[in-house]
Amino acid sequence: MTRSTMSPLAIEGGPKAFDRPFPSRHLIGEAEKRAAMAVFDRAIETGEPIGYNGEEEEEYCSRFADFMGGGYCDAVNSGSSAVYVALRALEIPAFSEVVVSPITDAGGIMPVALTNCIPVVADTNLHSYNTGPEQIEARITERTRAIIVAHITGIPVDMDPIMEIARSHDIRVLEDCSQAHGSRYKGRLVGTIGDVTAFSTMDGKHHCTGPQGGVVFTKDPEMAMRCRRLSDRGKPFGIKGIETNDIGISQNVPVSNVVASLNLNSNNLAAAIGLEQLGKLPRIIEDRRRIARAIAEGIEDRCPSIRFVGDPAECESAYWFLVFDLDTARVRVSKQQFAEAIAAEGLPVAASYVPPQSHWRWFRTRTVFGEQGLPWTAPQFAGDPDRPMPLPNFETMDERLFRMDYHENLADADVDDIISVFEKVGRAYGGEA
């Protein structure tokens, strides 16, 4: 026990136990600057503009595929675009139902409605922000054609039974690994289990390609070519033998595009940054795991009212943020008050992550294509547009779970002081002896 853990709470006017600004991450360094400048220098020297689908982007996709143990990658301009491309590559019929994870970024769900399909929100499990096989199966109907499984904050979802459920119903599975670069489920990298996978590489993720970015990954070569076409306005990647006279023009012009889509390309500048980041990624993952373990062990010893939400059995999480489960029966305040007290001590703690997507205004008002309520109100949708989607597990866990941002460059002293903050607040609110 230290003096800082015995002093009055900061929220009540006492000194902060973490008495300095929380350290910055410093994800971007001189290596990324040199890589970007090399792209600029080449453009200046040759007179050619910085483009896309060039050597940097091709190498980045190849190395990302190597990181995943082999397969095919396509770099795109955001994680939301990656979900959109991956979902369209599954080629499910319009007005199908797609079961989705409840707690995730809106960009992981909106592509469902934007492809004229119906997002159906599953409940969480009873120990994390993730969904689970029982919760997913409870939402499946004869109209279900796909499942989007988000591994929230890098904690792997229980994939084997989900894949069994999906295969038994002839349903495709899209893994959303935006927050799970390098997480492992029973020895396998998440993202290698479903049919196709979306990653985000925006500036806050485990590794980045600049301010925004994403990657679509699959082991299926045909799926990979569909992804390439869908991320680049339907250009005929991987298709041979298409003649341009199918649109009545000379065969001495480029082959026509084959499917309607958007320009969601990444670019060579972003890929140059991503290449440097990929080189750092194994260390980033290991350091995040090491720091998470140290915080978990310290809290277990000194803060018995709090449980660190860690690895499921036979899994290794690559934590994006840390989640804690407060035993509210052992403290005299609510989870909200407890989290606010920790934040007042100087830690980047929030009482909640995000509400379930079914609670968001766009979902409740069905504001996708104007005010018509489409795709829910389309006559082609044979299901109940007002189908109840109760989330009792989430409601239970929302009374208990709170989160803290952290990163791989925290020093040992930072970790010690983080644990001291938890101990201080726990003692003040009656949870610790």
C-alpha positions in Angstrom: 0.0 0.0 0.0 1.4 3.4 -1.0 0.6 7.0 0.1 -1.2 7.5 -3.3 -3.6 4.7 -2.6 -4.4 6.1 0.9 -5.0 9.7 -0.1 -8.5 11.1 -0.8 -10.0 10.4 -4.3 -9.2 13.0 -7.0 -12.9 13.2 -7.8 -13.3 14.4 -4.2 -10.5 16.9 -4.3 -7.5 14.7 -3.5 -4.3 14.3 -5.5 -4.3 12.1 -8.6 -2.6 8.7 -8.3 -1.6 9.0 -11.9 -0.2 12.5 -11.6 1.0 13.2 -15.1 -0.5 13.2 -18.6 -1.2 9.7 -19.8 1.7 8.8 -22.2 1.2 9.2 -25.9 1.5 6.1 -28.0 4.1 7.3 -30.6 2.9 4.8 -33.2 4.4 6.7 -36.1 8.2 7.3 -36.2 11.1 8.2 -38.5 10.8 4.9 -40.4 7.3 5.7 -41.6 8.4 9.3 -42.5 11.3 8.0 -44.6 9.0 5.5 -46.4 6.5 8.3 -47.2 9.3 10.6 -48.3 10.7 7.9 -50.6 7.3 7.8 -52.4 7.2 11.6 -52.8 10.8 11.6 -54.0 10.1 9.1 -56.7 7.0 11.1 -57.8 9.1 14.2 -58.0 12.0 12.6 -59.8 9.8 10.8 -62.4 7.1 13.4 -62.7 4.5 10.7 -62.2 1.9 11.3 -59.5 1.5 9.0 -56.4 -0.9 6.3 -57.5 -2.4 3.0 -56.3 -2.0 -0.7 -57.1 1.7 0.0 -57.4 4.7 -1.8 -55.9 4.1 -0.6 -52.4 0.5 -1.6 -52.3 1.3 -5.0 -53.9 4.1 -5.6 -51.4 2.0 -4.6 -48.5 -0.8 -6.9 -49.5 1.7 -9.8 -50.0 3.3 -9.2 -46.6 0.0 -8.9 -44.8 -1.0 -12.3 -46.4 2.3 -13.7 -45.1 1.5 -12.4 -41.6 -1.9 -14.2 -41.9 -0.1 -17.5 -42.8 -0.9 -17.3 -46.5 -3.9 -16.2 -48.5 -5.0 -13.2 -50.4 -5.2 -9.5 -49.3 -6.7 -6.4 -50.8 -5.9 -3.0 -49.2 -8.8 -0.6 -49.2 -9.4 2.9 -47.8 -11.1 2.1 -44.5 -12.3 -0.7 -42.2 -15.9 0.1 -43.1 -15.0 -0.3 -46.8 -13.3 -3.6 -46.0 -16.6 -4.9 -44.4 -18.6 -3.6 -47.4 -16.3 -5.3 -49.9 -16.1 -8.5 -48.0 -19.9 -8.7 -47.5 -20.6 -8.0 -51.2 -18.0 -10.7 -52.1 -20.1 -13.3 -50.3 -22.7 -12.7 -53.0 -25.7 -13.2 -50.8 -29.1 -12.2 -52.2 -30.5 -8.8 -51.5 -33.1 -8.6 -48.6 -31.4 -11.5 -46.8 -30.9 -11.3 -43.1 -27.3 -10.9 -41.7 -26.7 -11.7 -38.1 -24.3 -9.1 -36.6 -22.4 -8.6 -33.4 -24.1 -6.2 -31.0 -21.2 -4.1 -29.8 -19.0 -2.8 -32.6 -18.4 0.3 -34.6 -21.2 1.5 -36.8 -19.0 1.0 -39.8 -19.1 -2.7 -39.1 -22.9 -2.9 -39.4 -24.0 -0.1 -41.8 -22.6 -2.0 -44.9 -25.4 -4.6 -44.3 -28.1 -2.1 -44.9 -26.2 -0.4 -47.7 -26.2 -3.7 -49.6 -30.0 -4.0 -49.2 -29.8 -6.7 -46.5 -31.3 -6.7 -43.0 -28.9 -6.5 -40.0 -30.2 -8.7 -37.1 -28.4 -7.9 -33.9 -27.4 -10.8 -31.7 -26.9 -10.6 -27.9 -23.5 -10.6 -26.1 -22.3 -13.4 -24.1 -22.2 -13.1 -20.3 -18.5 -12.2 -19.8 -17.4 -9.7 -22.5 -18.6 -7.4 -25.3 -18.5 -10.3 -27.8 -21.4 -12.3 -29.0 -21.3 -16.1 -28.9 -22.7 -19.2 -30.7 -25.9 -19.5 -28.7 -26.7 -15.8 -29.2 -26.1 -16.1 -32.9 -28.1 -19.3 -33.3 -31.0 -17.7 -31.6 -31.3 -15.1 -34.3 -31.0 -17.4 -37.4 -34.1 -17.8 -39.6 -34.7 -19.2 -43.0 -33.8 -15.8 -44.4 -30.3 -15.7 -42.8 -27.5 -15.8 -45.3 -24.5 -14.4 -43.5 -23.0 -13.8 -40.1 -20.6 -11.0 -39.2 -18.5 -11.8 -36.2 -16.6 -9.0 -34.6 -13.7 -9.9 -32.2 -14.1 -6.9 -30.0 -11.0 -5.4 -28.5 -9.0 -8.4 -29.8 -10.7 -11.0 -27.6 -11.5 -14.0 -29.9 -15.1 -15.0 -30.3 -15.8 -18.8 -29.9 -15.5 -19.6 -33.6 -15.7 -23.4 -33.9 -19.3 -23.8 -32.9 -20.3 -20.7 -34.9 -18.8 -22.2 -38.0 -20.6 -25.5 -37.3 -23.9 -23.6 -37.0 -23.2 -21.6 -40.2 -22.3 -24.7 -42.2 -25.4 -26.6 -41.0 -27.5 -23.7 -42.3 -25.5 -23.0 -45.4 -24.6 -19.5 -44.1 -21.4 -17.6 -44.9 -19.2 -16.1 -42.2 -17.4 -12.7 -42.3 -14.9 -12.1 -39.5 -14.4 -8.5 -38.5 -10.9 -8.3 -37.1 -10.6 -4.6 -37.1 -9.7 -4.7 -33.4 -7.9 -8.1 -33.4 -4.7 -7.9 -35.4 -2.8 -11.1 -34.4 -5.3 -12.5 -32.0 -5.4 -16.3 -31.9 -8.2 -18.8 -31.4 -7.1 -22.3 -30.5 -3.8 -21.7 -32.2 -5.3 -20.2 -35.3 -5.2 -16.5 -36.2 -8.6 -14.9 -36.1 -9.5 -13.9 -39.6 -8.4 -17.3 -41.0 -11.5 -19.2 -39.9 -14.5 -17.6 -41.7 -15.0 -17.2 -45.4 -13.7 -13.7 -45.6 -12.3 -11.1 -43.2 -12.2 -7.4 -42.8 -9.5 -5.4 -41.0 -9.2 -1.8 -40.1 -5.8 -0.1 -40.3 -6.8 3.4 -39.2 -4.5 5.4 -37.0 -5.6 3.9 -33.7 -5.4 0.2 -34.5 -2.6 -2.3 -33.7 -0.9 -1.2 -37.0 -1.9 1.5 -39.4 -1.6 2.6 -43.0 -2.0 6.3 -42.0 -5.1 8.1 -40.8 -7.5 5.6 -42.4 -7.2 2.2 -44.1 -8.4 -1.4 -44.2 -7.7 -4.8 -45.6 -9.8 -7.6 -46.9 -8.4 -11.1 -46.4 -9.4 -14.5 -47.6 -7.9 -17.9 -48.4 -10.2 -18.4 -51.3 -8.7 -17.3 -54.6 -12.1 -16.7 -56.3 -13.3 -14.7 -53.3 -10.1 -12.7 -53.5 -10.7 -11.7 -57.1 -14.3 -10.7 -56.3 -12.9 -8.5 -53.5 -10.5 -6.9 -55.9 -13.3 -6.1 -58.4 -15.6 -4.8 -55.7 -13.0 -2.5 -54.2 -12.1 -0.9 -57.6 -15.4 -0.2 -59.4 -15.9 -3.6 -60.8 -12.8 -3.9 -62.9 -12.4 -7.4 -64.3 -9.5 -8.6 -62.1 -9.0 -12.3 -62.5 -11.4 -12.6 -65.5 -10.1 -13.7 -68.9 -11.8 -13.9 -72.2 -14.2 -10.9 -71.8 -14.4 -9.0 -75.0 -15.4 -5.4 -75.2 -17.8 -6.1 -78.0 -20.3 -7.2 -75.4 -21.1 -3.5 -75.2 -20.8 -2.9 -78.9 -17.5 -1.1 -79.1 -14.1 -1.9 -80.7 -12.0 -4.7 -79.2 -9.0 -2.4 -79.2 -10.0 -0.8 -75.9 -9.7 -1.9 -72.3 -12.0 -4.6 -71.0 -15.2 -3.3 -69.5 -16.0 -3.3 -65.8 -18.1 -6.3 -64.8 -20.0 -5.3 -61.7 -21.2 -2.1 -60.2 -19.3 -1.0 -57.1 -17.3 1.9 -55.6 -13.8 3.2 -55.7 -12.6 2.0 -52.3 -8.9 1.6 -53.2 -6.0 2.2 -50.9 -2.9 3.8 -52.4 0.9 3.5 -52.6 1.6 6.2 -50.0 -0.6 4.5 -47.4 0.9 1.1 -48.2 4.4 2.5 -47.8 3.5 3.5 -44.2 1.8 0.1 -43.7 4.9 -1.8 -44.7 6.9 -0.1 -41.9 4.1 -0.8 -39.5 3.8 -4.5 -40.5 7.5 -4.8 -39.5 6.6 -3.5 -36.0 3.4 -5.5 -35.6 4.7 -8.6 -33.9 6.5 -6.5 -31.3 3.4 -4.3 -30.8 1.2 -7.4 -30.2 3.6 -9.0 -27.8 4.1 -5.8 -25.8 0.4 -5.2 -25.6 -0.1 -8.8 -24.3 2.8 -8.4 -21.8 1.4 -5.1 -20.4 -2.1 -6.4 -20.3 -0.9 -9.4 -18.3 0.9 -7.2 -15.9 -2.1 -5.0 -15.3 -4.4 -8.1 -14.9 -2.0 -9.7 -12.4 -1.6 -6.5 -10.4 -5.4 -5.9 -10.2 -6.0 -9.5 -9.2 -3.7 -9.2 -6.3 -4.8 -5.7 -5.1 -8.3 -5.1 -6.4 -10.5 -8.2 -5.7 -13.7 -6.3 -6.7 -12.5 -6.1 -10.3 -12.0 -8.9 -12.8 -9.8 -8.3 -15.9 -11.7 -9.6 -19.0 -9.0 -11.6 -20.6 -8.3 -14.6 -22.8 -10.9 -17.2 -23.3 -9.7 -20.8 -23.0 -7.1 -21.7 -25.6 -7.0 -18.2 -27.0 -4.5 -15.3 -27.1 -5.9 -11.8 -27.4 -4.1 -8.9 -29.0 -5.9 -6.4 -26.9 -6.9 -3.1 -28.5 -8.3 -1.7 -25.2 -8.7 -3.3 -21.8 -12.1 -4.3 -20.3 -12.8 -4.8 -16.6 -15.7 -6.4 -14.9 -16.7 -4.7 -11.6 -18.3 -6.8 -8.9 -20.9 -4.3 -8.0 -22.0 -6.3 -4.9 -18.6 -5.5 -3.4 -18.6 -1.8 -3.8 -21.0 0.9 -2.6 -21.3 2.8 -5.9 -22.4 2.1 -9.4 -20.1 1.1 -12.3 -20.6 4.6 -13.8 -19.4 6.2 -10.6 -16.5 3.8 -10.1 -15.3 4.4 -13.7 -15.6 8.2 -13.3 -13.5 8.0 -10.1 -10.8 6.1 -12.0 -10.8 8.6 -14.8 -10.5 11.5 -12.4 -7.3 9.9 -11.1 -5.7 10.4 -14.6 -6.5 7.2 -16.6 -8.3 7.1 -20.0 -11.2 5.1 -18.6 -14.8 5.2 -19.9 -17.8 3.6 -18.2 -19.0 2.1 -21.4 -17.8 1.3 -24.9 -20.6 1.9 -27.4 -24.3 1.1 -27.3 -25.6 -1.9 -29.3 -26.1 -0.9 -32.9 -29.8 -1.5 -32.6 -30.0 1.4 -30.2 -28.4 3.9 -32.6 -30.5 6.5 -34.2 -29.8 5.5 -37.8 -30.8 1.9 -37.0 -34.0 2.8 -35.0 -35.2 5.3 -37.7 -34.0 3.1 -40.6 -32.3 6.1 -42.1 -30.3 4.5 -44.9 -32.0 5.5 -48.2 -33.8 8.7 -47.4 -36.8 8.3 -45.1 -38.4 5.3 -46.8 -37.2 2.8 -44.2 -35.5 0.7 -46.8 -34.3 -2.1 -46.9 -36.6 -3.1 -44.0 -39.8 -1.9 -45.7 -39.0 -3.3 -49.1 -41.7 -5.7 -50.4 -39.0 -8.2 -51.3 -38.1 -8.6 -47.6 -40.3 -11.5 -46.3 -39.4 -11.2 -42.7 -40.8 -9.0 -39.8 -39.2 -5.5 -40.1 -40.1 -5.0 -36.4 -38.7 -8.3 -35.2 -37.8 -7.9 -31.5 -34.1 -8.2 -30.8 -33.8 -8.3 -26.9 -30.3 -8.1 -25.4 -30.6 -9.3 -21.8 -27.0 -10.4 -21.6 -25.8 -7.0 -22.8 -28.0 -5.3 -20.3 -26.6 -7.4 -17.5 -23.0 -6.8 -18.5 -23.5 -3.1 -19.1 -24.1 -2.7 -15.4 -20.6 -4.2 -14.8 -18.1 -3.7 -17.7 -16.0 -0.6 -18.2 -13.0 0.0 -20.5 -9.5 1.6 -20.5 -7.4 2.7 -23.4 -3.8 1.7 -23.3 -0.9 1.0 -25.6 2.3 -1.0 -26.1 4.7 1.7 -25.2 3.7 2.1 -21.5 6.6 1.9 -19.1 6.8 -0.3 -16.1 6.2 2.8 -13.9 3.1 3.6 -15.8 1.8 0.1 -15.3 2.5 0.3 -11.5 0.7 3.5 -11.2 -2.3 2.2 -13.2 -2.6 -0.6 -10.7 -2.3 1.9 -7.9 -5.2 3.9 -9.3 -7.4 0.8 -9.3 -6.4 -0.1 -5.8 -7.0 3.4 -4.5 -10.5 3.6 -6.0 -11.3 0.1 -4.9 -10.3 0.8 -1.3 -12.2 4.1 -1.2 -15.4 2.5 -2.4 -15.3 -0.4 0.0 -14.2 -3.2 -2.3 -10.7 -3.8 -1.0 -9.6 -4.9 2.5 
